[in-house]
Every structure is written in structure tokens, then in C-alpha cells.
Amino acid sequence: MTLEKPKHYTGKIGEYTTGYFSAPENVKAHEPYLLGKIVYVPLTNAKQGEHVTVDFKGQFLLAVTGKFVAGAPIYLDTAARTLSATQNNNLIGYALTSGENELAEILI
């Protein structure tokens, strides 16, 4: 039995971090969003229905509300559009720095 080569290049599993799709809502560049439970960060602003290029994982500099420590899980409040170390069901990543009400390095 011989395996057929793929007809289209699809990227390497585990290394593919950037993609694009139709924005499910209006999105702002460099702010995290959820598509179901998938975290994405748009690289550009886009209106609902427009194609948007996004990153699915990486290290980002994002504003975090409240106190947080390095290694703490960071959650997204989708209604308020804020990040914090306060637990909810929307885990987006982990803080790589410590602080309070400031920009933090977040690993998504």
C-alpha cells in the first residue's frame, strides 16, 4: 500500500500558528478573542464577515486587570472584553510576568 502525497500544502501539525477566516464579530487587532474555546489574536482590525489573519498561539503583550503573578492562568471576560487572573471558563493563557493593572507578557 502506498500513501498518496497531499495535493495541497496544509502546514505542519503543531507548528501552524497563523491562519485566517471570516471574522465572527467585529475584531480589533492585537486583542484576544474566542472562537468556541479556541483563542485567537487578530493581526488587523476586521468587521464581522471580513477575512482576518490571526495568530492562534504565541507570546503576546496584553493589558491585564487586577493583580497577577508569573505562571498564573489568565482568563478573558468576553462581556467586558478584559483579561484578569480571576477564574472563569475562558482560559486564554498564562502570565509570564507579574504585576497589577498593567501590560503583561501572556503565553497563549
C-alpha positions in Angstrom: 0.0 0.0 0.0 1.3 3.4 -0.9 0.3 6.7 0.7 -0.7 9.5 -1.7 1.0 12.8 -1.3 -1.3 15.6 -0.3 -2.4 17.8 -3.2 -2.3 20.9 -1.1 0.3 22.0 1.5 -1.5 22.3 4.8 1.3 23.2 7.2 2.9 21.0 9.8 0.8 19.8 12.7 1.9 21.5 15.9 3.8 24.3 14.2 1.0 26.1 12.4 0.2 29.2 14.4 -1.2 31.7 11.9 -4.3 31.4 9.8 -7.3 33.4 8.5 -11.1 33.0 8.5 -14.2 35.2 8.3 -14.4 37.3 11.5 -17.4 36.0 13.6 -17.7 39.5 15.1 -16.0 42.9 14.8 -12.5 42.4 16.0 -9.6 44.8 17.0 -6.0 44.0 16.2 -3.9 42.6 19.0 -6.8 41.8 21.3 -7.6 38.2 22.2 -10.9 36.6 21.2 -12.5 33.2 21.4 -14.0 31.1 18.7 -15.7 28.5 20.8 -12.8 27.6 23.1 -10.1 28.5 20.5 -8.1 31.6 21.4 -7.1 33.8 18.6 -5.4 37.2 18.3 -6.3 39.2 15.1 -3.3 40.8 13.3 -5.6 43.5 11.8 -9.0 45.1 12.6 -11.9 43.5 10.8 -15.6 43.8 10.6 -17.9 40.8 11.1 -17.8 38.6 7.9 -14.5 40.1 6.6 -11.4 37.9 6.3 -9.0 38.4 9.1 -5.5 37.0 9.6 -5.0 35.7 13.2 -2.4 34.1 15.4 -3.5 31.0 17.4 -0.6 30.7 19.8 2.4 32.7 20.8 3.7 35.2 23.3 1.7 38.5 23.5 1.9 41.8 25.4 -1.6 42.4 26.7 -3.3 44.6 29.3 -4.4 42.6 32.4 -6.8 43.9 35.0 -6.1 43.3 38.7 -3.1 41.6 40.3 -1.4 38.7 38.6 1.9 36.7 39.1 4.1 34.9 36.6 2.7 31.5 35.9 -0.9 32.5 36.8 -3.7 31.4 34.4 -5.2 34.4 32.6 -8.9 34.5 31.7 -10.9 36.5 29.2 -14.2 38.1 30.3 -15.9 38.2 26.9 -18.7 40.6 28.0 -16.3 43.2 29.5 -13.5 42.5 26.9 -10.9 42.4 29.8 -8.2 40.0 30.9 -7.6 39.0 34.5 -6.3 36.2 36.8 -9.9 35.8 38.1 -11.1 32.4 37.2 -13.9 31.8 34.7 -14.4 29.3 31.9 -12.4 31.3 29.3 -8.8 30.4 30.0 -6.7 32.0 27.3 -3.1 31.5 28.5 -0.6 32.1 31.3 1.2 35.2 32.6 5.0 35.2 32.0 5.4 38.3 34.2 3.9 39.7 37.5 2.1 42.9 38.1 -1.1 44.7 38.7 -3.3 46.6 36.2 -0.6 46.7 33.6 0.7 45.1 30.4 1.7 41.5 30.9 3.5 39.0 28.7 1.0 36.3 28.1 1.7 32.9 26.6 -1.3 31.7 24.6 
